[in-house]
């Protein structure tokens, strides 16, 4: 069942910060994030995820496994890091770019984030995208999970949008995705609160689609697939129709991220110090892996 995908045939590259797996029974293509040096969206992780998604999209969901061409029906975004789905944007990069007033660098990073969530949301292949949240999903990590067609979370998962704590807002899709799920008023309240929500709370709000017992996320995912697989064509068509009824465009996402970049460049020294404390919190999630020079730069 857990066959290894010969993905290098398409990408001509081996991934460093994501791990892929293909399960043949239902055509489930997994991507497990394992970014370094901290569990957030590094440049490398973003580039590899985008390459992976574009390759699947260009092949219309077909993958080569055991020398044979197979169809991927589902694409799952998950994490290899215990207790962490993803902690979001690389605040170390943000802080440095803001201090240097490097608008082009900050915008380039932000647009790469948008390209990732947009491709996952607007997959141009007969593939249902799924996020499996185990552990913490903060900021951009939460936004990436929201971009999936189906969001599954274990009860112990924690999700939040902490950007308001350092006088910013989540600019890589939070308002766009949340408003289409729970309405703008509730979406804005979440963004403004800066608080951390439990998976159970988000399930009751309609943000999380499937709530799983702790340690049973993968089982819950396959249970959902088994239940819905026979009507997969119908599910995917309805998903497309929903996107037409309440359309989201990549232009909307780009324009919002431009607002985010301009707001980020206006942050004060006090705001940046709060951001630095969050960077140190990210670093503590992985302990001694952080290079000494990176720790010194934010000390």
C-alpha positions as CSV (number, residue, x, y, z in Angstrom):
1,X,0.0,0.0,0.0
2,X,2.7,2.5,1.0
3,X,4.6,2.5,-2.3
4,X,7.4,5.0,-2.9
5,X,6.8,7.5,-5.6
6,X,9.6,7.9,-8.2
7,X,9.0,11.6,-8.1
8,X,12.5,12.5,-9.3
9,X,11.5,11.4,-12.8
10,X,9.4,14.6,-13.0
11,X,11.4,17.0,-10.8
12,X,14.9,15.8,-11.5
13,X,15.7,16.8,-7.9
14,X,15.6,15.2,-4.5
15,X,13.7,17.0,-1.9
16,X,15.5,18.1,1.3
17,X,12.6,19.6,3.4
18,X,9.6,17.5,2.3
19,X,9.1,13.8,2.2
20,X,6.7,12.2,-0.3
21,X,4.8,8.9,-0.2
22,X,2.2,7.4,-2.5
23,X,-0.5,5.0,-1.3
24,X,-1.9,3.1,-4.3
25,X,-5.2,1.8,-2.9
26,X,-7.0,5.1,-3.1
27,X,-4.3,7.1,-4.9
28,X,-3.2,9.2,-2.0
29,X,-0.1,11.4,-2.5
30,X,1.4,12.5,0.7
31,X,3.8,15.4,1.4
32,X,5.3,15.6,4.8
33,X,7.0,18.9,5.8
34,X,10.3,18.8,7.6
35,X,11.7,22.3,7.3
36,X,15.1,23.3,8.8
37,X,16.5,25.0,10.7
38,X,13.1,25.9,12.3
39,X,9.6,24.4,11.7
40,X,8.3,27.2,9.5
41,X,8.2,28.0,5.8
42,X,11.8,28.3,4.8
43,X,12.7,29.3,1.2
44,X,13.7,25.8,0.5
45,X,10.5,24.3,1.9
46,X,8.4,26.7,-0.1
47,X,10.3,26.0,-3.3
48,X,10.1,22.3,-2.9
49,X,6.4,22.3,-2.1
50,X,5.7,24.4,-5.1
51,X,7.8,22.2,-7.4
52,X,6.0,19.1,-6.1
53,X,2.5,20.6,-6.6
54,X,3.3,22.0,-10.1
55,X,4.7,18.6,-11.2
56,X,1.6,16.8,-10.0
57,X,-0.6,19.4,-11.7
58,X,1.3,19.3,-15.0
59,X,1.0,15.5,-15.0
60,X,-2.8,15.8,-14.3
61,X,-2.2,13.9,-11.0
62,X,-0.3,11.0,-12.5
63,X,2.7,9.5,-10.7
64,X,5.1,6.7,-11.4
65,X,5.3,4.1,-8.8
66,X,7.1,0.7,-9.2
67,X,7.6,1.5,-12.8
68,X,3.9,2.0,-13.5
69,X,1.8,5.1,-14.1
70,X,-0.8,5.6,-11.4
71,X,-3.4,8.3,-10.8
72,X,-3.3,10.4,-7.6
73,X,-6.8,11.2,-6.4
74,X,-5.8,13.0,-3.2
75,X,-2.9,15.2,-2.2
76,X,-2.2,15.4,1.6
77,X,-0.2,18.1,3.3
78,X,1.1,16.9,6.7
79,X,4.2,17.2,8.9
80,X,7.1,15.0,9.9
81,X,7.8,17.0,13.0
82,X,6.1,15.7,16.3
83,X,3.9,18.3,17.8
84,X,4.2,20.8,15.0
85,X,2.3,21.1,11.7
86,X,4.0,24.3,10.7
87,X,4.7,27.6,12.6
88,X,4.2,29.8,9.6
89,X,6.3,32.4,8.0
90,X,10.0,32.6,8.6
91,X,10.0,35.5,11.1
92,X,13.8,35.6,11.1
93,X,13.7,36.5,7.4
94,X,10.8,38.9,8.0
95,X,12.7,40.7,10.8
96,X,15.9,41.0,8.7
97,X,14.0,42.3,5.6
98,X,12.0,44.8,7.6
99,X,15.1,46.2,9.4
100,X,16.8,46.6,6.0
101,X,13.6,48.0,4.4
102,X,14.0,45.3,1.7
103,X,10.5,45.5,0.1
104,X,11.4,43.4,-2.9
105,X,12.8,40.6,-0.8
106,X,9.8,40.6,1.5
107,X,7.4,40.7,-1.4
108,X,9.2,37.9,-3.2
109,X,8.9,35.6,-0.1
110,X,5.2,36.6,0.4
111,X,4.4,35.8,-3.3
112,X,6.0,32.4,-3.0
113,X,3.7,31.7,-0.1
114,X,0.7,32.8,-2.1
115,X,1.8,30.7,-5.1
116,X,1.8,27.7,-2.7
117,X,-1.6,28.2,-1.1
118,X,-3.2,29.2,-4.5
119,X,-1.9,26.1,-6.2
120,X,-3.2,23.9,-3.4
121,X,-6.6,25.6,-3.4
122,X,-7.0,25.9,-7.1
123,X,-5.4,22.5,-8.1
124,X,-5.8,22.2,-11.9
125,X,-5.9,18.4,-11.8
126,X,-8.6,15.9,-10.7
127,X,-7.2,15.9,-7.2
128,X,-8.8,16.6,-3.8
129,X,-6.4,18.4,-1.5
130,X,-6.4,17.6,2.2
131,X,-4.5,19.1,5.1
132,X,-3.8,16.9,8.2
133,X,-3.0,19.0,11.2
134,X,-1.3,17.3,14.1
135,X,0.2,19.7,16.6
136,X,0.6,23.4,16.2
137,X,-0.3,25.3,13.0
138,X,0.3,29.0,13.5
139,X,0.2,32.0,11.1
140,X,1.1,30.8,7.6
141,X,1.0,27.2,8.8
142,X,-2.7,27.7,9.6
143,X,-3.2,29.5,6.3
144,X,-1.7,26.6,4.3
145,X,-4.0,24.2,6.1
146,X,-7.0,26.4,5.3
147,X,-6.1,26.3,1.6
148,X,-7.0,22.6,1.3
149,X,-10.3,21.4,0.1
150,X,-10.7,19.3,3.2
151,X,-9.1,20.1,6.6
152,X,-8.6,17.3,9.1
153,X,-7.2,18.0,12.6
154,X,-6.5,15.9,15.7
155,X,-8.2,17.2,18.9
156,X,-4.9,18.2,20.5
157,X,-4.0,20.4,17.5
158,X,-3.7,24.1,18.2
159,X,-4.2,26.8,15.5
160,X,-3.9,30.6,15.5
161,X,-3.0,33.8,13.8
162,X,-0.6,35.6,16.1
163,X,0.5,38.4,13.7
164,X,-1.6,41.0,15.5
165,X,0.6,40.5,18.6
166,X,3.4,42.3,16.7
167,X,1.1,44.8,15.1
168,X,0.6,43.0,11.8
169,X,-2.0,40.8,10.2
170,X,-1.9,37.4,8.4
171,X,-1.4,38.3,4.8
172,X,-1.1,35.0,3.0
173,X,-4.7,34.0,2.6
174,X,-6.3,33.9,6.1
175,X,-9.0,36.4,5.5
176,X,-9.7,35.1,2.0
177,X,-10.0,31.4,3.1
178,X,-11.7,32.0,6.5
179,X,-14.3,34.4,5.2
180,X,-15.4,31.9,2.6
181,X,-15.8,29.3,5.3
182,X,-17.3,31.1,8.2
183,X,-18.1,34.7,6.9
184,X,-16.1,37.9,7.1
185,X,-17.3,38.9,10.5
186,X,-16.1,35.7,12.2
187,X,-12.9,35.7,10.1
188,X,-12.0,39.2,11.1
189,X,-12.7,38.4,14.7
190,X,-10.3,35.5,14.6
191,X,-7.6,37.6,12.9
192,X,-8.0,40.5,15.3
193,X,-8.0,38.3,18.4
194,X,-4.5,36.8,17.9
195,X,-5.6,33.9,20.1
196,X,-4.9,30.2,19.8
197,X,-7.8,28.0,19.0
198,X,-8.2,24.3,19.7
199,X,-9.2,21.9,16.9
200,X,-12.5,21.2,18.7
201,X,-13.3,24.9,18.7
202,X,-12.5,25.3,15.0
203,X,-14.6,22.2,14.2
204,X,-17.6,23.7,16.0
205,X,-17.0,26.9,14.1
206,X,-16.9,25.1,10.7
207,X,-13.3,25.7,10.0
208,X,-12.1,22.1,10.5
209,X,-14.0,19.6,8.4
210,X,-13.0,16.4,10.2
211,X,-12.1,16.1,13.9
212,X,-9.9,13.2,14.8
213,X,-8.9,11.6,18.1
214,X,-5.3,12.2,19.1
215,X,-2.9,9.9,17.3
216,X,-5.7,8.9,14.9
217,X,-5.4,11.6,12.3
218,X,-4.2,9.3,9.5
219,X,-6.9,6.8,10.3
220,X,-9.6,9.5,10.2
221,X,-8.2,10.7,6.9
222,X,-8.6,7.2,5.4
223,X,-12.0,6.7,6.9
224,X,-13.1,10.0,5.2
225,X,-11.6,8.8,1.9
226,X,-13.3,5.4,2.2
227,X,-16.6,7.1,2.9
228,X,-16.4,9.5,0.0
229,X,-14.3,7.8,-2.6
230,X,-17.2,6.3,-4.6
231,X,-18.6,9.8,-5.1
232,X,-15.2,11.5,-5.6
233,X,-16.2,12.9,-9.1
234,X,-19.3,14.4,-7.5
235,X,-17.3,15.8,-4.6
236,X,-14.7,17.4,-6.8
237,X,-17.4,18.9,-9.1
238,X,-19.2,20.4,-6.1
239,X,-15.9,21.8,-4.9
240,X,-15.4,23.5,-8.2
241,X,-18.9,24.8,-8.2
242,X,-18.5,26.2,-4.6
243,X,-15.4,28.1,-5.9
244,X,-17.4,29.6,-8.7
245,X,-20.3,30.6,-6.4
246,X,-17.9,32.4,-4.0
247,X,-14.9,32.9,-6.2
248,X,-11.4,33.6,-5.0
249,X,-8.7,34.9,-7.4
250,X,-5.0,34.8,-7.2
251,X,-5.1,38.6,-7.9
252,X,-7.0,39.0,-4.6
253,X,-4.3,37.1,-2.7
254,X,-1.5,39.0,-4.4
255,X,-3.1,42.4,-3.6
256,X,-3.7,41.5,0.0
257,X,-0.1,40.4,0.4
258,X,1.1,43.7,-1.1
259,X,-0.9,45.4,1.8
260,X,0.8,43.0,4.2
261,X,4.3,43.9,2.9
262,X,3.6,47.7,3.2
263,X,2.3,47.2,6.7
264,X,5.3,45.0,7.7
265,X,7.7,47.7,6.6
266,X,6.0,50.2,8.9
267,X,6.6,48.1,12.0
268,X,8.3,49.8,15.0
269,X,11.3,48.7,16.9
270,X,9.0,47.5,19.7
271,X,7.0,45.4,17.2
272,X,10.2,43.8,15.9
273,X,11.4,42.9,19.4
274,X,8.1,41.0,19.9
275,X,8.7,39.3,16.6
276,X,12.2,38.3,17.8
277,X,10.7,36.7,20.9
278,X,8.4,34.6,18.6
279,X,11.5,33.6,16.5
280,X,13.1,32.3,19.7
281,X,10.0,30.4,20.5
282,X,10.1,28.8,17.1
283,X,13.8,27.9,17.7
284,X,13.0,26.2,20.9
285,X,10.7,23.8,19.1
286,X,13.8,22.2,17.5
287,X,16.4,22.8,20.2
288,X,20.1,22.5,19.2
289,X,19.4,22.4,15.4
290,X,19.5,26.2,15.1
291,X,22.9,27.5,13.9
292,X,24.7,29.6,16.4
293,X,24.9,32.6,14.1
294,X,21.1,32.6,13.8
295,X,20.6,32.6,17.5
296,X,23.2,35.4,17.9
297,X,21.4,37.5,15.2
298,X,18.2,37.6,17.3
299,X,19.7,37.7,20.8
